[in-house]
Structures are given as C-alpha cells and as structure tokens.
Amino acid sequence: MCDPGHSTGRRVRANRRSHSPDLDGAEPRSLWAITTGRTTVDIAEERHVSERTVKRMTAALLRRLRVSNRAEAAAVAGHTGLLGD
C-alpha cells in the first residue's frame, strides 16, 4: 500500500458525491497512518515529532472530517475515496 500524498505535496480530494473536505499538507499522510492502524507512538517515531504533536494533528483531522474517533475517520476515508484506490 502506498503512502498517499507522502512527498508530492498534492491535495487529495474526495469524490464528487462526498461532503468530505479536501485534505492538504500532512493530512492525507495522517489519515493513511490512521487507516492502517498506526498508533500515536508509531506515527510520532516515523515523523520524528512528539506524541503530543501527533495527538493534536489527529484531533484536527478528526474535527475536519467531522468524526469522533479513528475508526470513523477510517470509515469516512474508505467510503468517500479520500485516499484513492
């Protein structure tokens, strides 16, 4: 499985029927990490940032997707095509 938006800096957009927001910056990478079951510690180590930074980024992503937890974020990603194929 590839890491969407990893180094391209491109914007990832949901399909036209979706009401999900466009994701930019590190958001596609964060969502991909969430959907693949990475923990906060895993993500922090991979990105060389603190766990607190990951928690803040995750919270911001969940708010943007209008979901309350990682499982819902993964479901939204799958249903809306936010991460492509």
N, C-alpha and C positions, 0 to 999 in steps of 0.2 A: 504494500500500500504506500503510495507516495504521500509526501507531506505538502498539502495544498498551500500555495502562497509562501512557501518556505523562503525562497530567495528572490522571487520575481517582483515582490512589492505590488503585485496586481490586486485589483479589487475582485472579490468573489461575490457574485450576485445570485440570489435565489431565483428560481424560475418565475415566469410572469404571473402565474396563478397564486403565488405566495404573498403573504403580507409580512414576511420576514425582512429585516433590514439588510442593506448591503453591509458586508464586512470588509474592513480595510486595515492596513497596518498589520499588527500581530494577531488580530482576531481570528483569521482563518486557521492559523497555526495553533492558537489556543483551543479553538473548537475541535480541531483534528485531534489534539492531545487528549481532550476530554472524551471524545467519542471512541478513542482507542483504549480507554481505561487507565490512562496515566494518572498517578497520584500527584498531589501538590508537591511532594518531595521530589518525585521523578522529574516533573516539569522544571522545578527550580534548579535541579542539578544539570539538566540538559541545557538550560538557558543561562546558567551562571548568574542567577538572581536569587534573592531571598524568597523564602516561603511566603512571607507577608506580601511581597510583590505579586506572586502568583495568585494568592488569595484575592487581592484587590483586582487584578486583571480578570480573574474568573467571575467575581461578583459583578464587575462592569459588563462583562459579556452576557451573563445571565439576565441582567436588567435590560440590556439592549434587545435580547431575544424574547423578553417578557415571559421568562420561565423561572421556577423557583429552585431547581436543582440540576445537577449534571445529567441525570438520566433524561429529564425533559429536554435539555439542550441537545443531547444526542438524538432524541426522537425528532426534534424540530429539524436538525441537520439532515437526517435521513428522509424525512417526509417532504422537505422543501427543496432538496438538492443543493443546499448551500455549499457542500464540499465537492460537488460534481459526482463523477462516477465512482 
